[in-house]
Amino acid sequence: MFWPILYSIALVQGAFISFALLVKTTPNRQAARYLALLVGVFTFNVLIALVRDNSNPSQALYATALGINGEFLIAPVVLMFVRAILRPDTKQLPAALLHFLPLGVGLIFWLYIATGQTQGWLGITTQAIGTVVSFFVAIKALFIWAYLIVAYRSLSEGINRYGDFSFDRKRFPMRWLGHWILATGVTASLIYLMYWLEHTGWAIPINSDRFGIIVLTAMIYLVSLMFMLRPWVLAAKPRVVAHTKYDAQIEQLTNQLESEKTFLDPDLSLRQLAESIDMNENALSEVINQGLRCTYYQLMTQYRLAHIDGLLRDPANNGRPILDLAYESGFNSKASFYRLFRETFKMTPKDFLASIHSD
């Protein structure tokens, strides 16, 4: 009874998330479509497993031929999703379709085997098919890791180049997405490892197919959770700063704030900040307003929120009251801190801590 319930949950949730992503109005429609496709592939593989477990041998063989090629679609879609996040205004070139060539080759190969076996003109033994599958699994493992490594490196280079991403003048960290990419590769590797152990005669408590269904269901729910906790992921863009006449003053101001951390003083005024960098108060106000496109208050808030972000992520601060960390970060009002935190991160500080621990 457990497996039919799990299948049903995964299918319903996966179909709902895919549809929601396709119809969702978001600034980054391209990334939303790729993520919808990714969840759709997860859901389709669950459906294939359900058909395979409840069909005759011929139908099960065709279902296997369709489902065994899933990684050849998942890996390129992850890479394209990352590229859409990094370059939301750039359309993928038609040449990107070449990434799906292995998928087409794999489908033709396995449908040929399935047809030959069911029609009786191929005559491959079950043991021989198992050997071919093992070889195919090794190819899939290399393929998915190659793509995930490229996706991870692309994301890391983008983060190093742009820093945090932004939306509506608010900054958002994106490094957690790299952890999600690596976790995808690790879970896929666990499924492959379990298959090889089965093929070599090892006794394991759950077969690789059933374990794969659990993983796919978990991935579907992780995507759901991601959009509950980080709805800005399809809206934030790399923070590309245009060169202006204020570049030298902005660099001077940034170096002062990052090295001296004067923003930690809750009573720091614009005049005091201007004096600390030997600048006229009105001139500094112009640099902030025209060069950084924000107010002095917004600038201080950005730095203080970034600072408490680091404090909350630091294991050394586990168990410390959140409000104490807020005061250390330069906030002097409990109400304004909680309001600004919710406006920026779209969750309460308590929920933010829970999301960090879940990562």
N, C-alpha and C positions, 0 to 999 in steps of 0.2 A: 504493500500500500504506500510505502514511503516514496518509492521512485515515481509512480504516476503523479503524486502530489507535487514532488519537486519539479517534474517536467512541466506541469501545468503552471506552477508559480513562475518558472523561468520564461515560459512562452508568453504569458500574459504581461509580465513586467517588461520583457524585452520588446514586445510589440508596442506597448504603451510608450516606452522611452523613445523608440525609433520614430514613432509618429509625432511625439511631442517635439523632438529635435527638428523634424522636417518642417513643421508648421510654426515653430517658434520664431518670433520676430526678434532678431538679434543683429547687431552691427556686423558680426563676422559670419555671414551666411555660409560661406565656403567651409569653414571649420565645422559648423553645425551639421552640414550635409555629410562630411566625412565621418563625424562621430556617429551620426544616425546609421550610416552604412556599417560602421564597426559593430555597433550594438545589433544591427540586423543580421550580420554574419554570425555573431554569438547565438542569437535566437534561432537562426536557420540550422545551425549545427545541433542545437538541442532538439529541434523538430526532426532532423535526420536520425538522431539517436533513438527518438521515440518510434519512428517508423521502422527502423532496423530491429528494434527489440520486439516488435509486434507484427512481423511480416514473415512470409515464407522465405526459404533460402535464396531464391532468385531475386525477390524484391529487396531482401537484406543486402545482397551483393551490389545492386544498383545504388542503394542508399549509402553504402560504404564508399562506392566510387565517387559520389558527390561530396560526402563529408570529409573524406581523407585529404582533400585539397584545400581545406579552410585556411591553413596558415599562409598559403600562397596569395590569399586575398587580405588577410588580417595585417601582415607585416607591411605591405606597401601602403595600406590605408593609414596605419599609424604614422608612417613617415610623411604622408601627404597632410595629415591632420597637424603635425608639428610645423610643417612648412606654411600651412594656412594660418597658424597662430603667429608665426614670426613675420610673415608677409601677407597680412589680411587683404591688402588691396591689389595683390598680384594673382592673376588667374593661372591655374596649372596649365602647362603647355600640352598640346596633343601628344607630344613625345612621351608624356608621363604614362600613357597607356601601355608603353613597352614594359613597365613594371609588372603588368599583369600577364605577360607572355608565359611565365612558368605555370600560372593558373590554367591557361588554355591548354598547354602541353599536358599537364597533369590530368585534366579532365578527359582529354582525348585518349590518353594512355589507359586510364582506369575504366572508362566506359567501353573501350575495346576489349579489355580483359573480362569485364562483367558480361558483355554481349557474347563473347566467345565461350565463356563458361556456361551461361544459361542456354545457349543454342547448341552446345555440344561439339563445336568444331575447333575449340582451342585445346581442351583436355589437359590443363595444368593441375597438378596434384595440390592438395591442401597445404602440404609441407612446402612446396615450391612457392605458393602464393604468400605464405608466412615469411619466407626468406626475402621475397620481393618487397613485401610491406616493411620489413626491418630496414632494408636498404633505403627505401623511400622515406622512412621516418628520419634516418640519418641526414638525408638531403634536406628535409624540412627543417631539422634543427639548425643546420648551418645557414639555411636561407633566412629563417626568422631572426637569428641572432645577428646576421650581417645587416639586415634592415634596421633592427632595433638599435644597434650600435651607431649606425649612421644617424638615426633619428635622435638618439641621446646626445651625440656630439654636436649635431646641428642646433639642438635646443641649448646646450651648454654654451656654445659660441655666441648664440643670440643673446643669452642672459648676460654673458661677459661684455658684449658690445653695448647692450641697451640698459642693463641693470634691471630694475623692476619695470613692469608694464603698467600702463595707466589707462584710466577711463574716467571721464567727467572730472579731470584734474585730480584724480585719486590714484595712488600708487598701489600696485598689487604684486606680491612675489609670485614667481612662476617656477621656481626650482623644484617644487614638489612634483611637477609633471614629469621630470626626469626620473624620479624615484618610481613613479607609476609605470613608466616605460620599462625600466629594468625589472620591476616586479612581474610584468607580463612575460618577459623572457624567462625568468626563473620558474614561474608556474608552468609554462610550456615545457621547459626542460624536465620538470618533475613528472609530467605526463609521459614524455618520451622515455624517461628512465624506468618508469613503472612498466611500460610496454616491453622494453628490452629485458627487464627482469622476468616478466611473464614468459617471454619467448625462450629464455634460457632455462626455464623450469623452476624459477624461484617461487616459493609460496608467499604471497602477499595478501593482506587482509581484504583488499578491495581491488577489483581489476581496473586497468587503466581507462577503459571506456566510462565506467561509472565515476571514477575520480575526475575524468574530464568534464562530465556533466556538472559535478559539484563546482569545479573551477569556473566553468562558463556561467553558471548561475551567480556565483560570487562576483564575477566581472560585471555582469549586468547590474547587480545591485551597487557595486562600487561606482559605476558611472552615474547611477541615480543619486547616490550619496554625494558625489562630487558636485552635482548641479544644485543640490540642496544647500551645501555648505559654501560652494564657490560659484555662484551664478554668473559672476563677472568674467569667467574664463573665456566666454564667447563674445566678450565686448572689449576687453582690455587690448591695447595695442602697444608695440614697442615704443619706448619713450625717445623718439627722435627729436633732438634739440637743434633747431635751426641756428646758424651763425648770425649773430647780431652785433651791433656796436657795443653791447654790454658784456661781451664774452670775457674780457679781462676782469671786470668788476665781479662778474658772476663766479669766476674761478677763484678770485680772492675771497669772496664771501663763503663759497662752498668749502674751501680749505680751512677757513677759520672755524666754521660750524662743525666740521668733521674732526678737526684736530683738537680744538679747545672745548667742544661740546657745550658752548655757552647756552644753548637752547634748554639745557637741563635746569637752568635757573628760571623758576616760574615767574619771577618778577622782572625778567629781562625786557627792557624797552627798546624801541627802534633807535632811540638816541644812544643808548648804551652800546647797542650792537654796532652802530655807525662809528662810535668812538673807538671801539676795539679794532677796527680795520682802517682807522684814519680816513674816514669818509664823511662828507657832509650828510646830515640826516635827510635832507630833501633829495639829495643825489641817490642815497641808498634806497629811499622809497621808490624813486623812479626805476632803479635797476630791478627791484623786486616786482613792481607792478608791470613794467613794460618788458623787461628781459625774461623774467620767470613766469610772467602771466598769472600772478597770484597776489594776494595781499600778504602783509607781514604776518598777520594772524594765521593765515593758511600755511605759510612757510614754516612757522614754528610748529604748527600742528602736524605737518608732514614729518618733520624730523623727530618729534616726540613719539608719534605713532610707530615710526620705523624703529626707534630705540626700544620701545616696550615690546615690539614684535620680537626683537632679538632676546630680550630678557625672558619672555614667555617661552621661547624655544630652548633656552639654556637649561639643561638638566639640573644645574646647580641651584636653580631657583624653584625647583619642585617643592610644593608645599607652602611656599611663601604667599601671603595674601596678595591678591591682584592689585588691590588699592595701594599697597605699599610700593609695588613696582610702578604704578602709575605716577605716584608722587616723585619717585626717583627719576622718572622720565621727564619731569618738568610740568606735569599737570598740577593744578592747585584746586580743582573742583571735581568732586566725585560725579556730579550730574553731567557736567560738560564732557568729562572723560568718557563715560559710558555712551553718551549720545554720539560723540565723534567717532568712537570705536565702531559702534553699530553702523553708522553711516558709511564708513570706509570699508570695513571687512564684511558687512552684511550679516553679522552675527554678534552675539554677546562675547565678552572676553572668556567667559566660562565655556561656551561652545567652541571658541577658538582653541582653547587648551585641549578640549576633548578631540578636536580634529587633528591636532599635532600628535597626540598620543596614538590616535588611530593610524596615522601615517607610519 
